[in-house]
Each structure stands twice: as structure tokens, then as C-alpha cells.
Amino acid sequence: MTPEQQRRVRDLFEAAIDRDPSGLESWIAREAADDPVVRDEVLSLFDHHSRAGAFLSQPIVDAEPDLFLDEPLSADTTIGPYTIIRELGRGGMGRVYLARDERLGRTVALKALAPHLLRDASHRERLRREAQSAARLTHPGICTVYALEEIDGHLYIATEFVDGHTLRDEIASGRPTASEVARTAGELAAALASAHKSGVVHRDLKPENIMRANDGRLKILDFGLARFDRPATSLGAVETLHAVATQPGVMLGTPAYMAPEQINGSAVDARADVFALGVVVYEYACGVHPFEGSTPLAIVARVLDSDARPIANRCPDLSPGLADVIGRCLRKSPAERYATASELAAALDAVSAMSPPVSPHATWWAVHQVAVSFLYLAGAVLAWQIKEWNETPVTVSLFLALGAGCTVGCVLRGHLVFTERINRAHLAAERRRTRRATLMLDLLFASVLFVDAILVSHLKALPSVFAISLALGIALAAVLLEPATTMAAFGDDG
């Protein structure tokens, strides 16, 4: 198969996985009617992906009902020292309850592990060791694991209860600012870095496993079921991890947030968490998955075979440095990503150092730009009225000049306000580029309006005084006020 045929196969396959399955074969046959090799290859790829990925479109709860306890625990049920308050949710590893630890008088999240994890002693022992490893993680961004309890033949993990909302809720509620994206990425990277230094890889990082506590702090959940191994000095990363034993054909985790090597069933290390964090931050910033597809299978196919659309194209207000960091997290090859979250956190810190925080006075700077634009409009209207009162070749020429100046001035200032709101990373360059032109235009506009007012002063004294005041106001704003607001907002005078 030639490179051109391979490219065509890839393009047709990506288009096929987003289409309605009914009539798909005839669509592929029609699109590749001129090349039977391409047609047969696309049909073969789609057939294999459909069969191999069918489990992705069916919730694991439905596919494997025996992963869960037969009946949820009701309120006020006593499990050892814990009293159940209510069920919080469930997932592939079991049900989670809000409970009260009567020994210490504290509220905990109690996870009842699913029966399939408890079928033999070796599984129990491994879970116990891994929970003990996770319990050693002490970072404010990681949900604390309190205990692994074996009660009446069942295993329970007691963890800190985080009162707040998930990052998924934030994604659904609207887009964050660029500074919020940078802060969130930094907090998550710092938490993962702490875990990776201890040899713990999460392997299921996703918005549903990240909570925003009511005090604003982020907490990563479900480290109690991550895999633990000793750090590998030869790799500078974490030793290769193996999946928790499951039934054949059942994959624990969320494929849409898995790295390509994790989806393929290969051994994974800390770089899989880096990939997942890149997906999470991209989705948090843009509101869409970086490998967006119409079905779970389509998303997985794009994770494996396609590159993410650059985040800078969807979120132009992010700094170029932050966009580059997120892009590196999403590389297909693990070797091209950051080796651990510690490297990622250092890269984010470097980006933050190059991007000073936004001043609260930036809004006043934007208001100044809008206010001067209105002064321009008022000056152009006055020039038209002066021309009506005293229509001579001079007043007509001055009106035309002021009208043109008003248009150019409003466009320049509107451009700056738009850049400040939409593409702040380039604002400093745009201010420098337009500074001289804006200042000269302000002074020229004020001078022409002043002359125009003098020409009509013998006919209309009061409007003339108003026009002269407006001209002086525009000039003083350019020379005194604008440098002051720019200094307050950005720490320089433009």
C-alpha cells in the first residue's frame, strides 16, 4: 500500500467512525469505488474496531453486574465501626458511601470493593499492600486514604470525604479563564508529582475523579486503587505497572482518558498519568475532549490514530507556553511526553514565571479605551454639526478628517480591547505595536477638533466651548491618563 493510500485509508476510517452504522458499508464502497485496496482496508479496520471496541460503548455496570454488591447498603447500616449515611455513587471498583467513623467521630467516604476483586487471597493481599502505599501519600491535593478494612469477608477502603463538586461539573458549567486553567493544571501536576515520587501511578485520572472542595482546593480521588512500585532510577520515572487483575475482556479505567499504550494493553508508567492530565486540562479549558468523537469507540480510535487539534486553535487566550505544555502531554509516544508529573509541574512553573498574573486594574484600562472611543464619536458628531452651521470648504475638509480619524481610532482601541479579552498573551506586543500610532492620532484628532471649534466660535459660542473642552480632554487623556492606567494594569506605560 502506498503512502497516499495509507493517508486515504486513515481519512476515510476517521470519517466512517462518526457516521451512522446503518448504510456504512455502502458509503465506504462509494467513497473508495476507484480503489478496491483502500475500500477493503477501511472495511477491515472498521470491522475490527467495532468488534474489539464494543465493550467501550456499554457501561461496565451493565456488562459485568457481578462487579457490584447485590444490594446497596441502606442508611444507618452499621459496617464495623462505620455507620452508613447515604450512597455517593458507584464505579468499576465498587460502591461508595458517605459514612461516619464512630471511633474517631469523623465523616469518611467508604468504598465497598466489588466481589471480583476479592476472589482469592493473592488479590486481597495485593489490594492491602496498595492501599497501604496510597495511605502514605500526604499531599493537600490528594484525597487521604485512612484505612483498608476487612469486615465480614468484604473489603472496604475508608478515605477522606471531600465536600464540593467534581471537575466534570465545572466543565459543564462554562469556560474558565486562562489564569484558572493554568492554576488548575499546576495544582493537578503538583499532586501527581507527589504520588509519582512515592512510586504511585493513578491510571484512572479523569474529571469525575477530581473534586473541587468548597474552599477551592483541588483533590484527586481514587489513589487507593492505583498501582504501587518502587521508583526506577534507570528510567527516571516509575517502574512499569501492571493492571489490577480483572476478568478476561474487562478493562478497568476510562478509555477516553487512557494513553495509547494503556488502551493497547501495554505496560504503563507515570507518563500515562501525564497523558491523562493533558486530556483533563484540555477538556477543562475548551469544554471538548481533545480527541472528540461522536461515540466512545470514535474517541478511542482517534486517541490511537490521530493527533489532537492544537489547544491554541480552540483557546487562543491561553499563553503559547501553556498551550505547548498541554500539547506535549498529549503526544502519542510516551518518550515524547514529560517523564513524570514532576517534570510537568516544573514546566508549568516556568510558564507561570513568564506570564505575570493579570492585574485587577486591567478592567479600568479597557474602560479607558472604550471611553476614548466614545469621545472620538462625540468629536465626529460635533464636526458634522459645525459643518452644518458654517459650511465652507475648510469645515467640510475638517469634518472628513475627523470622521476618518474617529474610524481609525475606534478600530485601534477596539482591537486592543478585543486582544485583552480574547488573546491576552499577545496584548503586550499589540500595545507596543500600536502605541505610537494611537498617541499621534489622539493628538492630531484633538488639534483638528480644536481648530474646527475656533472657526465656529463667532457663531455658536457654547458648542464651540464644548468642542474645545472635548479636544483638550482627548489630548490630556492621551498624555496623562492613558499612561497611568496602562502602568496600573500592566506595570509599564505601553
Stockholm file with secondary structure:
# STOCKHOLM 1.0

chainA/1-494         MTPEQQRRVRDLFEAAIDRDPSGLESWIAREAADDPVVRDEVLSLFDHHSRAGAFLSQPIVDAEPDLFLDEPLSADTTIGPYTIIRELGRGGMGRVYLARDERLGRTVALKALAPHLLRDASHRERLRREAQSAARLTHPGICTVYALEEIDGHLYIATEFVDGHTLRDEIASGRPTASEVARTAGELAAALASAHKSGVVHRDLKPENIMRANDGRLKILDFGLARFDRPATSLGAVETLHAVATQPGVMLGTPAYMAPEQINGSAVDARADVFALGVVVYEYACGVHPFEGSTPLAIVARVLDSDARPIANRCPDLSPGLADVIGRCLRKSPAERYATASELAAALDAVSAMSPPVSPHATWWAVHQVAVSFLYLAGAVLAWQIKEWNETPVTVSLFLALGAGCTVGCVLRGHLVFTERINRAHLAAERRRTRRATLMLDLLFASVLFVDAILVSHLKALPSVFAISLALGIALAAVLLEPATTMAAFGDDG
#=GR chainA/1-494 SS CCHHHHHHHHHHHHHHTTSCSTTHHHHHHHHTTTCHHHHHHHHHHHHHHHHHTGGGGSCHHHHCGGGSCSSCCCTTCEETTEEEEEEEEEETTEEEEEEEETTTTEEEEEEEECGGGGSSHHHHHHHHHHHHHHHTCCCTTBCCEEEEEEETTEEEEEEECCCEEEHHHHHHHCCCCHHHHHHHHHHHHHHHHHHHHTTEECSCCCGGGEEEETTSCEEECCGGGSEECCEETTTTEECCBCCCCCCTTCCCSCGGGSCHHHHTTCCBCHHHHHHHHHHHHHHHHHSSCTTCCSSHHHHHHHHHHCCCCCHHHHCTTSCHHHHHHHHHHTCSSGGGSCSSHHHHHHHHHHHHHHSCCCCTTHHHHHHHHHHHHHHHHHHHHHHHHHHHHSCCHHHHHHHHHHHHHHHHHHHHHHHHHHHHHHCGGGHHHHHHHHHHHHHHHHHHHHHHHHHHHHHTTTTCHHHHHHHHHHHHHHHHIIIIIHHHHHHHHHSSCC
#=GC SS_cons         CCHHHHHHHHHHHHHHTTSCSTTHHHHHHHHTTTCHHHHHHHHHHHHHHHHHTGGGGSCHHHHCGGGSCSSCCCTTCEETTEEEEEEEEEETTEEEEEEEETTTTEEEEEEEECGGGGSSHHHHHHHHHHHHHHHTCCCTTBCCEEEEEEETTEEEEEEECCCEEEHHHHHHHCCCCHHHHHHHHHHHHHHHHHHHHTTEECSCCCGGGEEEETTSCEEECCGGGSEECCEETTTTEECCBCCCCCCTTCCCSCGGGSCHHHHTTCCBCHHHHHHHHHHHHHHHHHSSCTTCCSSHHHHHHHHHHCCCCCHHHHCTTSCHHHHHHHHHHTCSSGGGSCSSHHHHHHHHHHHHHHSCCCCTTHHHHHHHHHHHHHHHHHHHHHHHHHHHHSCCHHHHHHHHHHHHHHHHHHHHHHHHHHHHHHCGGGHHHHHHHHHHHHHHHHHHHHHHHHHHHHHTTTTCHHHHHHHHHHHHHHHHIIIIIHHHHHHHHHSSCC
//
